[in-house]
Amino acid sequence: MDNLILAELKEIKEELNKLKEHQLRKYFYELRENTDAWVRQINGDVSDLYELSSLVNENSSNIQHNYELIYEMKDQIEGLKQEINTLKLIQIISLKQKSQEREQTQTHGQPK
């Protein structure tokens, strides 16, 4: 009878070992699947970071180019302001000369 009990205990132990082994396999399978999913997600996130990095670099270059254009336009505007002031001075001088010519014509043209 002891042998029978020992045999049954041995069978129960073997079944428990099989069950543990099956559970371990299942656990490791799920762990591997989850790990694969995490790796895919991390790879996707890293790819997004690389893409984002290139977009930031492109935007930075565009901003720098825009600043250069703004400074060029500022210089052109300053040049145009100087030209306008020069034209104003020329116009003022011309008007003064015409005014002086009229005065001279009026004073010379009048009998003394």
Phi, psi and omega per residue, in radians:
M1 nan -0.676 3.080
D2 -1.063 -0.661 3.117
N3 -1.132 -0.642 3.127
L4 -1.147 -0.767 3.108
I5 -1.119 -0.742 3.122
L6 -1.114 -0.680 3.127
A7 -1.134 -0.756 3.115
E8 -1.141 -0.714 3.100
L9 -1.100 -0.685 3.117
K10 -1.117 -0.731 3.106
E11 -1.120 -0.765 3.117
I12 -1.079 -0.727 3.131
K13 -1.105 -0.751 3.126
E14 -1.121 -0.729 3.112
E15 -1.136 -0.700 3.082
L16 -1.106 -0.728 3.100
N17 -1.090 -0.740 3.106
K18 -1.107 -0.750 3.126
L19 -1.103 -0.776 3.092
K20 -1.066 -0.759 -3.133
E21 -1.105 -0.743 3.109
H22 -1.108 -0.767 3.122
Q23 -1.121 -0.701 3.107
L24 -1.117 -0.762 3.099
R25 -1.052 -0.796 3.122
K26 -1.064 -0.790 3.131
Y27 -1.051 -0.821 -3.126
F28 -1.176 -0.608 3.075
Y29 -1.093 -0.842 3.118
E30 -1.095 -0.701 3.110
L31 -1.090 -0.754 3.132
R32 -1.127 -0.755 3.112
E33 -1.087 -0.785 3.118
N34 -1.114 -0.723 3.126
T35 -1.110 -0.739 3.087
D36 -1.051 -0.743 3.121
A37 -1.112 -0.719 3.116
W38 -1.108 -0.741 -3.137
V39 -1.111 -0.754 3.109
R40 -1.076 -0.739 3.133
Q41 -1.121 -0.778 3.133
I42 -1.099 -0.750 3.106
N43 -1.068 -0.708 3.087
G44 -1.106 -0.741 3.126
D45 -1.120 -0.709 3.117
V46 -1.133 -0.725 3.095
S47 -1.065 -0.724 3.095
D48 -1.076 -0.680 3.121
L49 -1.130 -0.724 3.101
Y50 -1.091 -0.745 3.125
E51 -1.128 -0.755 3.123
L52 -1.087 -0.699 3.125
S53 -1.058 -0.762 3.140
S54 -1.168 -0.626 3.099
L55 -1.157 -0.705 3.108
V56 -1.110 -0.751 3.115
N57 -1.093 -0.748 3.128
E58 -1.101 -0.780 3.119
N59 -1.111 -0.685 3.110
S60 -1.080 -0.753 3.106
S61 -1.109 -0.737 3.129
N62 -1.110 -0.718 3.126
I63 -1.113 -0.761 3.116
Q64 -1.059 -0.753 3.124
H65 -1.101 -0.711 3.119
N66 -1.102 -0.705 3.080
Y67 -1.070 -0.727 3.113
E68 -1.072 -0.756 3.111
L69 -1.104 -0.712 3.136
I70 -1.092 -0.773 3.136
Y71 -1.163 -0.638 3.073
E72 -1.111 -0.772 3.130
M73 -1.126 -0.652 3.107
K74 -1.074 -0.764 3.100
D75 -1.095 -0.722 3.124
Q76 -1.120 -0.701 3.120
I77 -1.112 -0.728 3.094
E78 -1.068 -0.733 3.103
G79 -1.081 -0.738 3.123
L80 -1.153 -0.661 3.079
K81 -1.056 -0.755 3.127
Q82 -1.124 -0.715 3.113
E83 -1.119 -0.702 3.106
I84 -1.105 -0.764 3.109
N85 -1.096 -0.692 3.095
T86 -1.093 -0.786 3.111
L87 -1.093 -0.660 3.096
K88 -1.080 -0.792 3.133
L89 -1.092 -0.748 3.115
I90 -1.056 -0.758 3.136
Q91 -1.111 -0.744 3.132
I92 -1.103 -0.797 3.135
I93 -1.077 -0.749 3.135
S94 -1.086 -0.771 3.124
L95 -1.117 -0.690 3.109
K96 -1.117 -0.742 -3.140
Q97 -1.099 -0.743 3.128
K98 -1.132 -0.708 3.128
S99 -1.114 -0.742 3.120
Q100 -1.140 -0.693 3.126
E101 -1.098 -0.714 3.116
R102 -1.116 -0.752 3.139
E103 -1.104 -0.737 3.129
Q104 -1.149 -0.672 3.132
T105 -1.158 -0.708 -3.125
Q106 -1.202 -0.714 -3.118
T107 -1.307 -0.606 3.136
H108 -1.401 -0.506 -3.092
G109 -1.406 -0.284 -3.112
Q110 -1.475 2.444 3.099
P111 -1.228 2.545 -3.119
K112 -1.646 nan nan
